[in-house]
């Protein structure tokens, strides 16, 4: 076991000498006849006997209060009553490990036993001491160790199992890529991974499943990040793919509710022992957009559009080669493109008929209400018209005579109407309507009902959005009304 079995703990020889002296004294006292001695000799004999009794009692007391520490490499790993108790436990642990792993187990270094007298020190419970010995003693065995770039990482009892761990990691990675539709071209481990037969700590022996996890998970690496304005621990944890609990554990001195911009936060990242490098090919089918060809027809109104030949998207196949490391995409490049079908051009006719000039040049107010938002820039951005607050259902009137060039739903404006007042020079727009009373192509007179106030589209409440466009550019509608 790396120690002399005849070696006694320091302090034991003194007690043995005291016992020998006491035995000799007892024999001499049996032969001692006080009648044959002078008074001085009798007093000397009695004093010597008393001294020996005292020394014996002191030795027994010291022995009772003396314990034995077990040390490996200068570190105390346990406390026992005697060396014999420790050696018995070491034999027991070694035998159990030998049976468990079915191989010889030995102690790799010497153990130091040191006698200590400390009334405040208590010996370890035998089971607790046994657990410590199993955990901390350098108990060794011959095994097959997986090394990464020459550094031992994990040991297995079987060579085929150790090689199977390496092959299994690559195979599982390849199967995962194939299951997602990839044609796997190459899978390899970037590091030099080997299986070597060598002495290994019993504590480093693992099952094949545990060995795979160790190689892929590796060790934890601490990475610092800086808190940005508006960030919380929850956002930082989400960004780092961690739980908030793990983030708090990594930063015990940080108060979760008091983090500040610019503060450093530790992130715990997995640092795998092995890096899986792969090259795969994927085939994608994509649509090829079709072109649009338009022809003008002066006999049709501008809002009229007729499709003579419908367009049709084409199709092409694209083969992409993707490089990954540990599953994360590093690069991608297209290595082949093949057209399956050509797109068909859409041919349409659009009207260019001139809208007659029906506007009078003066506007009536489009609805009854108060201005709640003016034209121009505001907190939420540029406002291209004015908002007139009014109850839902309030009549909306054409500001001037003209022709309806669009009526229906239009994005953020919801239900809306657009009127051209002549030749496309001046147009008015009425948005967020609850209902529409006209249709595209209708001619309307100044003050005619065209719809009713609503709250459709992107709106914060019932109102009319009213725009005036001159040569398709929004201008302030209030410029068309006399100022009192």
N, C-alpha and C positions, 0 to 999 in steps of 0.2 A: 504493500500500500504506500510505499515511498517513505516509511518511517521505521525506526528501530523498535521492535516489539518489546525489548528489554529496557527501553528508556523509560525512566520514571519522571513524573513531574517534579520540578524543583521544589525542595522543602520536604520531600518524602524521606530522604536519607536521614535527616535530623530526627524524625519521629522514630525510625527504625533503631537508631543508635540509643535513643532514650529507652526504648523497650528492652534492648540488650542490657543496658546498665541496670535497669530495674530487675531483670531476671537474675543477674549476677548478685545484686544486693540482697535479694530474697534468699538465695542460697547461702550467702555469707551470714545473714542474720540467723538462719537455721543453725549454723555451726557456732554462733557467737554465744559465749557463756560469760555473763556480766560478773559472776563471782570470782572469775579468774583474772579480771582486769582491775586496774586502779581506777579511782574515781575520775581522774582526768580522761582516761581512755574511754570510760563509759559515756562521759559527756560528749566527747568527740564523735563516738559511734552514733549516738542519738541524733546529733546535729546533722551528720552526713546522711542518715536515713531520712530525716525531715526534708533536707534539700532535694534528695532524689525523688521523694514523693511529690514535692512541689513542681520540680521540672517535668515529671511525668504528666501531672495534671495540666500544666501549661501546654505541653506538647499535644495532649489530647484535645484541649480546647481550641488550639490553633488549627489542628487538623479538622475539627468539626466545622470551623468557619472559613475553611480554605476551599476555593473552587478551581476548576480547570477550564481555561478558554481555548477554543480551537481557532487557529489562525491559518489563512492561506494568503501568501504574498503580502503579509503585513496587515491584512484586514481580518478582524474578528468576525467569524461567521456563526459562532454559537458558544454557549456556556453549559458545562456539565459538571457532575460531581467528581468524575474521574476519567482518566484516559481510557480505561477499559470499557466504560459505557459508550464512549464515542467510537472506538474501534469496532465494537459489536454492531453499532448502527450502520457504520460504513460497509461492513460485510453484508449486512441485511439489504441495504440500498443497492449495492453492486450486484448481489444475487438476483434481486427483483428485476433490475434493468437487463441483466443477462437473459433472464427468462423471457422478458417482454420483447426484446429485440432479437433473441435467439443468436447471440454472439457474445464473445468475451468482452468484458468491461474492466478497465483498469484505471488507477489514479495516476494522473499525469505529473503531479508535483508533490513535494514534501509538505507535510502538515506540521505546524508548530503547536505544541501544547505548552501553555504557560500557566503556572500556579499563581493565583491572585487571592488576596485577603481583602474582601470588601463586604461588610455586613449588609450594605445596601443592594448588593448584587444577588440575583436569584437565578438558579439554573433553569435552562429551558425545559419545557415539557418534552418528554421523549419523542412524541409524535411531531411536535413543532420543530425540534432539533433535527429529526429525520428529514422533514420537508426542506429545511434550510440546507442540509448536507446534499440532498438530491439537486437542489437548485444551484448552489454556489460551488460545490466541489468540481474541480476539473476532471470529471469522469470521462474517459475516452473509449472509443471503439474503432475498429476498422470499418469504413463505409465507402460508398461511392458518392463523391462530392461534386456537385455542379458548380463550376467556376465561371465567372464572367470577367473576361480580360485578365485572367490569371488570379483573380480574387475569389476565394471560397465563399459561397453564398448559402447553400443548403445541402444537407446530406441525406441519402437514402440507403437502405440496406441492400438493394438489388440493382445491379448495373443496367439491366433491361428496363427497369422501372424508371431509373434516372434518365436514360436516353429517351424513354417514352414521354417524359415530362416535356422535354425540349421539342420533340416531334409533335406532341399533342398541342402545344401552344401555337405552332405554325399552322397545324391542320385546322384547329378551331377558328383561327383568324381567317383562313382561306374560305372555310365553309360559310362564315358570316358574310363575307363579301359576295360569294356565289349566290347565297339566299336572297340577296338584294338585286339580282339580275346582272352581276358583273361577270365578265370573262377574265379570270385571274391569269395574268401573265407571269408574275413573279411574287413570291413571298420569301423573305429572308430576315434573319435577326442581324442587326448591324454590328453588335458586339461579338467578340470571339467567345463562344460558349462551348465548354468541354466538360466531359465526365472523367474524373480522376479518382483512382482508388488511393485513399490516404487516411491517416488517423483523423477522427472527427469527434467533436464534443457530442456526447449523447444528447445533450440539450438541443443540439442543432439538427437532430434527425427529424424528418418529417414524412408524412404520407405523400403520395404523388399529388393528390388534390391540393394539400397545403403548400407543397413546393411550387406548383403552378401559380397559386395566388401570391406567394412571396416574390417570385420573379416578376410578375406583372404589376403588383402593387408597389413593391420597393419600399423605400423609407419616406418619411415625411420631410418636406423641405419648406422652410419658412421664407415667404416672399412678402416684402413690404409694399403697401399701396398708400396713396395719398387721398384723403377724403376730399371729394369735390363739393361745391356749393349745392345744397339741396339734397345731398345723399344721407341716407339712414343706414344703420347696420343691416337692415333687411335688404335694402337695395345692393349694398356691397356684397352681402352673402349670396344674393341671387346672381350677381355678375360673376362671382368667383366659383359658382356651382358648389356652394357650401351651405350647411344649415346655420341658422343664427346661433344655436347652442354651441356648435363647434367654433364659430368665430369668436364668441365670448370667451371660451376656454383658451383660445390662442392669444387673447388680450385681457388677462386678468386685472390689469391696472386701468383699463378703460371703462368709464361709466357709459353704458349703452345710450342713455338719454341725453348725454352731454358732449357728443362728438362735435368737432368744429372743422370747418374747411381748412385744409392744409395739414391736419393732424395725420400722423403715420399709424396705419393699422396693419397688423400681421395677418397674412393669409397662409393657411397650411395647404401645401400642394403635394400630391403624390409624385414621387420621383422613382419611376420604375427602374429595375436593374437592366431590363432588356428593352430595346426599341425595335418594333416590328415594322419593316419597310416593305411596301407592296406597290406593284404596278398592275392596273386593271384596265380593261377596255369596256366602254358602255356604248350602246347604239341608241340614238335618239331619233325619233321621227318628228319633224317640224313642219309647220305650215309656211308656205311661201306666199306673202301677201300679193293680191292682185292689184293691177293698176286701174285707174279710173280715167276714162276719156269722155269729155263732155262736148256737146255741140250746142250752139246757141240758136234759139228760135224766137224771132221778134214778134211772133203772133201769140206767144204765151206770156202770161203774167210772170213776174220774177219769182213768185213762190211756187210756181209749177215746175216739177221735175219728173220726167218720164224716162224709165229705163228701157232702152232698146235691146240691150244684151246684158243679162245678169253676169256679174263677175263671179269667179270661182277661184278659191285659193289652191295653190299647188302643194306638193309634198316633196320633202327631201329627207334622206337619211344622213345622219352625221355620226361618225365614230370618233369618240373622244378617249384619249389615254390619260388616266388619272393616277397621280402618284400620292401615296399616303404614308404617314408615320403615326403608328399607334392609332390608326383609324381616322386621324385628322387629315383633311386634304391639304397637300403641299403645293401641287401644281396640276394644271389640266391643259391639254392641247388637242386641237382637232387634227386627226391624222388622215381622215378620208371623208369626202362629201359626195353623195350620190343623189341625183334628182330622180324621183319616182314619177312625178307628174308635173307638167308645166301649169302655171296659173292662167286663167282666162280673164282677159281685160273686160271690165264693165264699161259699156257705152251708154251714155245718158244724154237726154236733151233737156236744157234748162231755158226757161223763158227770160226774155229781155225786154218785153213790152213796156214802154214808158208809162208810168202811172200819171194820170192827169193831175194837174195842179188844182186841187180843190180847196186848199187852205185859204183862210181869210187873212192870215197874218196876225190875228189877235186871238188870245186864249181865254177860255172860261176856266174857273177853278174846278178841278176834276171831282172833288167830293167835299162834303161838309166835315170839318174837323180842324185840329190844331197841328202845327208842325212839331214833330217830336225829335226829328233828326235832320240836320241841314246837309247841303251838298259840300263835298270836299273831304279832306282828311279828318279822321276821328280816331279814337283810341283803338278801335278794332280794325282800322285800315281805311282805304279810300272808299268814299260813298259816292256813287255815280248819280244819285238823285236826291230827292227829299222824301221823308216819311211823314205821312199825315195820319195822325191817330184818329180812329173813329170806330164805333161799334160794328160788330159783324152784321152784314146785311145792308149797311148804308149804301145808297146808290153811287155808282161810279160813272162819270160822264166823259164823252169824248171832248178833249180840250179844244179841238178845232175839227173842221170837216176834213175828210180824207178817205183812204181805203185801208181796210184791215189786211195787213200783210202776214200776220201770224196770230194764232189764237190757240191756246192749249196749255200744256205743262212745260215749264222751262227751268230745270234745275233748282237753284236756290230761290228763284222767284215764285216757285209753285205755279198756280194757275195765273196766266198773264195774257195781255193783249198788246199787240204792237200796231200802231196806225201810221201810215205814210201820208203826209199832208201835201205831197206833190213832188214828183220827179226824184224822190229819194233824198232830197236836200234836208228836210226836217221830218223827224219821226218822234212819236211819243210812245212811252212804255208804261203799262199799268200792271203792277205785280202784287202777289199774295191774295188774289181774289178768291172769294168763296164760291162764286159762280160766274159764268161767262154768258153774255146775252147776244154775242155776234159770232160769226165764223170767218175764216180766211176768205178774202175776195169780196166781202160786203163793203159797200160804200156807206159811210156814216156822216151825219151832219153834226155841226158844233152843238154840244150840249145833249147829244143823244145818249141814252142809257146803253152802256156796253158791258156792264157787270156789276158786282157788289163786293164791298170790302170784306176781306177774310183774314185768315191767319195761316195760309198754306205755304209750303216751302220752308226755307230757313227764316223763321220769324220769331220774335220775342213777345208778340202780342198782336191783337187786331190792328191793322193799319194798311194804308195804301202806299206802295212804293211807286213814285212818279218820276219818270225820267224824260228829258228832252235831248235828242241827238241831232246835231247839225253836221251834215256830211259824215255821218256815222261816228261822230265824236261827242261824248257826253258833255253838256254844258249846264250851268246853273239854271234850273227851271224858273227861279224867281226873276231872272232877267226878262222874262216874257210877260211879267205882270207889273202894272203901274205901282210905284211906291208912294204911299201917302206921306 
